[in-house]
Amino acid sequence: MAAAFLPTATGLFCGSRVTGTVGAPCPSALRPAPPPSLAFFPRRAATANGGVDAAAAAAAAARRAPLRASVAAPPPPAPLLPVPAAATHRATRGLRGVRPIHTALITGASGGIGAETVAALGQLYPDLRCLVVAVRDTEKARARLLGSDGELAANPRLAAATVLVQVELESVASAVAAAEEAVAALDRVAGCGLDLFVANAGVMACPQAVTEDGFEKQMAINHLSHAAMTRTLLPALRAGGTSADGTAAGPGRAVFVSSTAALIASRYTALPLPNVRTAPTAAPFTSYKRWVQYGESKLANAVWAAGLAAREAAAATGVTAVSVHPGVVATELGRYLLPGWLAGRMGTPPAGLAARAVKVAGLKTPPEGAVTSVRAAVAGADALDNGAYYIDGNVKSGMLKMLGDPAAVGAFYDETLAALDAVSA
Ligand SMILES: NC(=O)c1ccc[n+]([C@@H]2O[C@H](COP(=O)([O-])OP(=O)(O)OC[C@H]3O[C@@H](n4cnc5c(N)ncnc54)[C@H](OP(=O)(O)O)[C@@H]3O)[C@@H](O)[C@H]2O)c1
């Protein structure tokens, strides 16, 4: 059941999710107790966490030693910035402030929720110094985002600071190469690390397939390749971005786009990572259930986020991570379930009668679908329960039982790392 606006002061959810997973202190225990709320934007935090100088100094210290296993305490979050008056995207409504973001990387922004996430971020951060968009089809993304009526058309400066990187998420090697290319682009364009990684790309209920690495395809695209990217990006995330005048934003954040389809798999106490090389006679290679595999991959997104949050909190790096469910959104995601003529029409936000049909069907439009990702991306660290799973804009949900089992979260995190090591060995 969704839990909205419950008091963090009780420690209830923090304690039941990631605390102690891998010896990680509850992140909120490392800070002064926040006022009671689990919403992302309950208040301005501009002065509550120290001034700009303190935040910049702490972030600069983290940048000097981004790979150190442990530091004394996580750097304090940077003060929130005002929301630009020109920000009118659905996902920006009602925001009272946003954390500083100078650099960002998003996967799968060639359409759907990803393209809308870019549109909203572009409005909230018109001076973004480098936006890396990692997509399977760079020409499709170029037309969608940078074309004359694209999401970034109104901001030529940001369009010029956008770098398109090709990635095929079926392949772990491609994911790692794309992340390396992204890090190089950040360095080249902005000379700094990464403030935001949105692991958005995904595939749903596709026919059975095994990737070149031996993994079930949905798990490979949705989870494993994003985990591989995370690992490659971690030094850049720990360093965070800097403004043009050298002011550091502090450590970065990773947002993993999960789904309530994870509930299909939430009966698990241990989540399997299906690899045909090690389990050729086991499901899903012998009996494939497309929805179960989708659900497992989306649970994997949420568990990975919780594990990452716990590990980074234990190392006091300041990097934060959450997962989100965007809602049920009219996009191309249903391409394997819909007739071709209909699936092809789901690529752009519906208008007129089609928009009404979407409403009648109880679906969200892509701009509405981007709200939860964007809020998770821009919320101040004080307003975020590190490692949690958010739905409906900014509501923290306890629906994924596995997130309440620190040992299972830690074990799956390690199993994912081992699977990635096995691929690259
Ligand atoms: N729509 C919903 O109702 C819903 C609900 C819950 C969760 N989600 C999640 O939201 C995220 C975004 O989905 P969406 O609804 O916006 O769907 P979408 O419009 O189909 O977008 C998916 C994106 O992922 C990319 N992608 C797919 N396979 C890829 C691969 N092998 N390598 C690289 N990129 C790949 C697609 O690239 P191409 O353009 O090249 O195909 C596209 O950019 C997904 O993670 C999905 O699971 C969606």
The ligand as an SDF file (V2000), in Angstrom:
LIG
                    3D

 48 52  0  0  0  0  0  0  0  0999 V2000
    4.6600    3.1730  -20.0450 N   0  0  0  0  0  0  0  0  0  0  0  0
    4.2980    2.6460  -18.9000 C   0  0  0  0  0  0  0  0  0  0  0  0
    3.1040    2.4430  -18.6310 O   0  0  0  0  0  0  0  0  0  0  0  0
    5.3330    2.2620  -17.8920 C   0  0  0  0  0  0  0  0  0  0  0  0
    4.8960    1.7730  -16.6570 C   0  0  0  0  0  0  0  0  0  0  0  0
    5.8430    1.4190  -15.7130 C   0  0  0  0  0  0  0  0  0  0  0  0
    7.1890    1.5540  -15.9930 C   0  0  0  0  0  0  0  0  0  0  0  0
    7.5840    2.0200  -17.2090 N   0  0  0  0  0  0  0  0  0  0  0  0
    9.0250    2.1070  -17.4770 C   0  0  0  0  0  0  0  0  0  0  0  0
    9.3160    3.3880  -17.9890 O   0  0  0  0  0  0  0  0  0  0  0  0
   10.5110    3.3130  -18.7730 C   0  0  0  0  0  0  0  0  0  0  0  0
   10.3030    4.0950  -20.0550 C   0  0  0  0  0  0  0  0  0  0  0  0
    9.3230    3.4310  -20.8230 O   0  0  0  0  0  0  0  0  0  0  0  0
    8.3230    4.1590  -21.8200 P   0  0  0  0  0  0  0  0  0  0  0  0
    6.9680    3.8620  -21.3420 O   0  0  0  0  0  0  0  0  0  0  0  0
    8.7220    5.5480  -22.0390 O   0  0  0  0  0  0  0  0  0  0  0  0
    8.5510    3.2630  -23.1320 O   0  0  0  0  0  0  0  0  0  0  0  0
    9.0910    3.6270  -24.5810 P   0  0  0  0  0  0  0  0  0  0  0  0
    8.4130    4.8100  -25.1220 O   0  0  0  0  0  0  0  0  0  0  0  0
    9.0360    2.3490  -25.3510 O   0  0  0  0  0  0  0  0  0  0  0  0
   10.6140    4.0280  -24.3090 O   0  0  0  0  0  0  0  0  0  0  0  0
   11.5650    3.0420  -24.0080 C   0  0  0  0  0  0  0  0  0  0  0  0
   12.9240    3.5360  -24.3610 C   0  0  0  0  0  0  0  0  0  0  0  0
   13.8600    2.4770  -24.1190 O   0  0  0  0  0  0  0  0  0  0  0  0
   14.6480    2.2950  -25.2760 C   0  0  0  0  0  0  0  0  0  0  0  0
   15.1160    0.9300  -25.4520 N   0  0  0  0  0  0  0  0  0  0  0  0
   14.3860   -0.1960  -25.5530 C   0  0  0  0  0  0  0  0  0  0  0  0
   15.1690   -1.2490  -25.7780 N   0  0  0  0  0  0  0  0  0  0  0  0
   16.4430   -0.7760  -25.8120 C   0  0  0  0  0  0  0  0  0  0  0  0
   17.7090   -1.3770  -26.0150 C   0  0  0  0  0  0  0  0  0  0  0  0
   17.8570   -2.6860  -26.2440 N   0  0  0  0  0  0  0  0  0  0  0  0
   18.8080   -0.5940  -25.9870 N   0  0  0  0  0  0  0  0  0  0  0  0
   18.6930    0.7450  -25.7940 C   0  0  0  0  0  0  0  0  0  0  0  0
   17.5110    1.3720  -25.6010 N   0  0  0  0  0  0  0  0  0  0  0  0
   16.4110    0.6100  -25.6090 C   0  0  0  0  0  0  0  0  0  0  0  0
   13.7300    2.6770  -26.4350 C   0  0  0  0  0  0  0  0  0  0  0  0
   14.5150    2.9140  -27.5700 O   0  0  0  0  0  0  0  0  0  0  0  0
   13.8970    2.8390  -29.0460 P   0  0  0  0  0  0  0  0  0  0  0  0
   13.2000    4.1480  -29.2220 O   0  0  0  0  0  0  0  0  0  0  0  0
   15.0870    2.6760  -29.9180 O   0  0  0  0  0  0  0  0  0  0  0  0
   12.9810    1.6710  -29.0730 O   0  0  0  0  0  0  0  0  0  0  0  0
   13.0510    3.8990  -25.8540 C   0  0  0  0  0  0  0  0  0  0  0  0
   13.8690    5.0320  -25.9800 O   0  0  0  0  0  0  0  0  0  0  0  0
   10.7970    1.8230  -18.9670 C   0  0  0  0  0  0  0  0  0  0  0  0
   11.8500    1.4500  -18.1160 O   0  0  0  0  0  0  0  0  0  0  0  0
    9.5180    1.1460  -18.5420 C   0  0  0  0  0  0  0  0  0  0  0  0
    9.7270   -0.1450  -18.0300 O   0  0  0  0  0  0  0  0  0  0  0  0
    6.6870    2.3960  -18.1540 C   0  0  0  0  0  0  0  0  0  0  0  0
  1  2  1  0
  2  3  2  0
  2  4  1  0
  4  5  1  0
  4 48  2  0
  5  6  2  0
  6  7  1  0
  7  8  2  0
  8  9  1  0
  8 48  1  0
  9 10  1  0
  9 46  1  0
 10 11  1  0
 11 12  1  0
 11 44  1  0
 12 13  1  0
 13 14  1  0
 14 15  2  0
 14 16  1  0
 14 17  1  0
 17 18  1  0
 18 19  2  0
 18 20  1  0
 18 21  1  0
 21 22  1  0
 22 23  1  0
 23 24  1  0
 23 42  1  0
 24 25  1  0
 25 26  1  0
 25 36  1  0
 26 27  1  0
 26 35  1  0
 27 28  2  0
 28 29  1  0
 29 30  1  0
 29 35  2  0
 30 31  1  0
 30 32  2  0
 32 33  1  0
 33 34  2  0
 34 35  1  0
 36 37  1  0
 36 42  1  0
 37 38  1  0
 38 39  2  0
 38 40  1  0
 38 41  1  0
 42 43  1  0
 44 45  1  0
 44 46  1  0
 46 47  1  0
M  CHG  2   8   1  16  -1
M  END
$$$$
